Amino acid sequence: MQTRRISIPLEHPVFEGHFPGHPIVPGSMLIDLVLAAWEDSGGNPMASVPSVKFHRSVAPGDTLVLHFTPTTTGPGAGPQTGVRFTCLREETLVCSGVLMLHAP
C-alpha cells in the first residue's frame, strides 16, 4: 500500500461558484488531485476511473491522506490491473474508488 498526503488549496477559482459563502471541493477537482497524487508517487498511467464514491464534503484548506492498494479485477472482462484508493480527512473517509491502469 502506498500513502500520499495532499493539501486542498485555500484559494482556487472554482470556489467562487462552488458554493459562494460555503465553498466545497467539487468531485472532479478531488479526482484530479487523487490522479495527480498517484502519478506523483510513480504510479503507472491510468486508463479510467470506473468507480468513485464521495462520502463527505471536502473544504478548502483540508489536508487529506490517500491510500493506494493494488487490485485485480475480472474474470468478466478478463483480468485488469487497478488500484483501490481511499481518501481520509483525519480518520473520516471522504471518498474512495478504483483507478484502472493502462495495460503494460
N, C-alpha and C positions, 0 to 999 in steps of 0.2 A: 504494500500500500504506500502510495506517495501522498505527502501532505504539503499544501501550499497555503499561504496566508495572503489575502488581498484586502485592500482598504478601498472603500467606496469614496470617490471624491466628494468633497463638500460642495464644490461648485461645478455645475455642468449645465449646458443649455437645456437639456431635456427636462430638468427640474422646474423650469419656468412654467411648463404646461402640464406637468405630471406630478403633483397637482398643486396649483398655487396655494400657498399658505400651509400646506401639509405635504411636502414632496416625498415621493416614494420612488424607488428604483424600478423602472419598467422591466418586465421579464426579459425582453430582448436584450437590454443592456446587461442584465445579470448573466445571461447565457454567453454574451460576448466576453465578459470578464472571466467566466469559467473556461471558455475555449482558449483565451489568451494565457491563463494560468497553466493550462495543460501544455500548450505549445512551449511556454517559457520553461517548463520543467523538463523539456527534452522529449516530450511525448510525440508519437507518430501523428501525421496529419489525419484529421477527421474527415469522414465521408458523410456522416449525417448525425442528427440528434433525434433518434426515434422516440424518445421518452423523456419527459420532464414533468415534474410536479412541483408547484410552488406552494409551500406550506405556510409561510408567514411573510409579511411585508418586510422590505429592507429599506433603510433610510440613508440619506447622505451622511457620510462620516462613520458608518458602521464598519467594523473590521470582521471579516469572515474567514473561517478556516475551511479549506476544501480538502476532502479525502478522495483519492482516486484509487480504485481497485480493479485490476484486470478481470475480465469475464469473457466467456464464450457462449454464444447463443446458437441455437439450432434445435433439432435437425430439419425443421420445416423448410427453410430456405437454404439449408446447408449451413455448416458451421461458419460463424462470423466472429471476428475478434472485436471486442469492445472494451469500454471502461465504464464501470459504475462510478458515479460521483455523489457525494453528499456535501452540502454546504451548510455550515453551522455558524450562528452568531452566539458566542459563548457556548452554552450547552443546548441551544434551541435550533432544531432543524428548520432551515428556511427554504431550501429546495434540494431536490435530488433528481437523478435521471441516469440515462445511458448515452454514452458517446460511441458511435461506431467508427472503427478505424478503416482507412483505405487498405486494401489488400496489398501485401508486400510485392 
